[in-house]
Amino acid sequence: MTVRRWAATTAVMALVGWALAVLAPGADAVTAALTGPQRVVDTAGTDALLVPLVWLLAAACWVWGTVGIALTALSVRTGLVGRVAEALLGVVLPAGLRRVAAVAVGVSLATVPVVATAAPPTTTTASTTATASPGADGGGADVGGGAVQKTGPTSAPAWSDVAPVPPAVPDWPAAPSSGEHVVLRGDCLWDIAATWLAEHSPAQVTPAATAAAADAWWRANADVIGSDPDLLLPGQVLRAPAAP
C-alpha cells in the first residue's frame, strides 16, 4: 500500500463527506420527499423535491465508495480480516471499480494463476507385415511358405503426475556482450555516457559532449527505457550508440 495515495484518497473522501454534511437538507425535507413527493411538488415546487433526492443519491454514492475503499485496503491484509474483506469486496464493487479503488489506495489486487502443462505420452501402433510366395503351379498363393513378422507395441514412457520443475532463475543477469551495459541500482544515463566517452574518446569528456552522448544512449534504447530518460530500472540491458 502506498501511504501517499492512501492519505490523499482519505483526505478527498473526508472533504466530500464534509461538503455533504454542510449541504445536507433538513430531516423534515428528506422525510417529506420520500413519503409524499407529489405533495411536496404541489406545495413547494419541483426544487423542494429534487434537492433532497439528489443529496440522498450523492450521500449513498459517498458511503458506497468509502466502504469499497476501506475493504480494498483491508483485503491486502493476511489472516481472517483480509479474507473477509476480499469476499465482501467482490460483492460491494464490480471488477472495474475494484481496479479503480486499488489504484486510489495504492495496492495491487492482481493474481497470477500458476498453470502446469505436461505432454501426453506417445504410443506406437503395432505393424504386421505378411509376405506370401506363389505356388509352384501358379494356381494360388502359398501362405505356408511365407514369412510373417510381428512387432509389438513399444513401451510408453512412465507418466508422472508431478509437473516439470522450471529452471531456476539466476539472481544476477548474465554478463553483457560487447557494446552493451546492464543497468545497476543508482545508474543514470549521464554516468553511463560519461564512462562510455572516457573509454572511446577521453579528450571529449566535456559537459556538452556528455549531454549529447546521454541523449544518444536514450535514443538508441528508447524501446527499453521508455519516454522518461531519467527512469532506469536495474537489470535493463542498454545498447551502446554509434561511437563518437
Residue pairs with C-beta under 8 A, 6 or more apart in sequence:
1 73
1 76
1 105
1 106
1 107
2 105
2 106
2 107
3 106
4 106
5 103
5 104
5 105
5 106
6 73
6 105
6 106
9 69
9 104
9 105
13 62
13 65
13 66
13 69
16 62
17 62
17 66
20 55
20 58
20 59
20 62
23 55
24 55
24 59
25 51
25 52
25 55
29 48
29 51
29 52
30 52
30 55
30 56
32 39
32 40
32 52
33 40
33 48
33 49
33 52
33 53
34 52
37 49
40 48
40 49
41 48
41 49
64 92
65 101
67 92
68 89
68 92
68 93
68 97
68 98
68 101
69 101
69 104
69 105
71 85
71 86
71 88
71 89
71 92
71 93
72 85
72 89
72 93
72 98
72 101
72 102
72 104
72 105
72 107
72 109
73 105
73 107
74 81
74 82
74 85
75 82
75 85
75 86
75 89
75 107
75 109
76 82
76 107
76 109
77 85
89 98
90 98
93 101
98 109
99 109
102 108
102 109
116 163
116 164
117 163
118 160
118 163
118 164
121 156
121 157
121 159
122 156
122 157
123 153
123 156
124 153
124 154
125 153
126 150
126 151
126 152
126 153
127 151
128 148
128 149
128 150
128 151
129 148
129 149
130 143
130 146
130 148
131 146
131 147
131 148
132 141
132 142
132 143
132 145
132 146
133 141
133 142
133 145
133 146
134 140
134 141
134 142
135 141
135 142
173 182
173 235
173 237
176 182
176 237
179 239
179 240
180 237
180 238
180 239
180 240
181 192
181 196
181 237
181 238
181 240
182 235
182 236
182 237
182 238
183 232
183 233
183 234
183 235
183 236
183 237
183 238
184 234
185 234
187 232
187 234
188 230
188 232
189 214
189 217
189 218
189 229
189 230
189 232
190 210
190 211
190 214
192 214
192 217
192 238
193 210
193 213
193 214
193 216
193 217
194 205
194 210
194 213
196 213
196 217
196 240
197 204
197 205
197 209
197 210
197 213
197 244
198 205
200 243
200 244
201 209
201 244
204 244
209 244
213 241
213 244
214 229
215 229
216 241
216 242
217 238
217 240
217 241
218 225
218 229
219 241
220 238
220 239
220 240
220 241
221 236
221 238
221 239
224 236
224 237
224 238
225 231
225 232
225 236
225 238
